[in-house]
Amino acid sequence: MKKIKVNKDKCLGCGSCTFLYPEMFYLDEDGKAEVKEVKKIDEEKLQSAIDACAAEAIEVEEK
């Protein structure tokens, strides 16, 4: 199981993760990316979002 989180201090709020994987990411009221709860992670979309993040703010922790 993976735990996905966004480092708010690094996030630029560009929205690339929300565009590439809207089922998992959204922009909160501060314009920073936030993670939604999902039942099943789409590994391909997640990797695309990680690769597209200019700030390298998406963190993945293996549980």
N, C-alpha and C positions, 0 to 999 in steps of 0.2 A: 504494500500500500504506500502511496506517495502523499505527502502533505505539500501542497502548493501555497506559497504566500508571496506577497508583493512587498518589497522593502519601500515604505512610503518616503523615506529620506532620499532614496535614489530616483524614484519614479518622476518622470517629467510630465506625465499626463498626455502623452502624444496620441494614445488610443490605438496604437498598432495591435496590441494584444486583443483589444475588444473587437477590432475589425477581423482579425484572423481566427479568434476563438470566442465568439460572443456567448456561447453556452457556458463558458467558465469565467470570463472577465467582464467587468463593467467599470465605468468611471463613477466615483462617488461624488458627493456634493462639493468636495474640495478639488475635483478634477483629477484625482489620483486613481490609479487602477486598484480594483478590489476583486477578490476571488469569490465566485459563487460556489455553492455546494453542488457537486455533480455526482451522480451515481456511478458513472463509468467515465474514465479519462480517455479521451481520444489522443493517443500518444503523438500522432503525426501533427495534429493541430497544436498541441502543447509545445512541441519542439519548434514549430514554425513561430509561435508567439515568443518563445525564449530567444530564438535567433534574431527576431525582428526588434527586440527590445534594445533600443540605443543606450539606455542607462544600465542595462544588465540588472534590472530590479526584480525580476521573477526568480524566486528561489524554490528549489525542489529538495525536499527532505525525504529520504527513504525511511519508512517505518518498519 
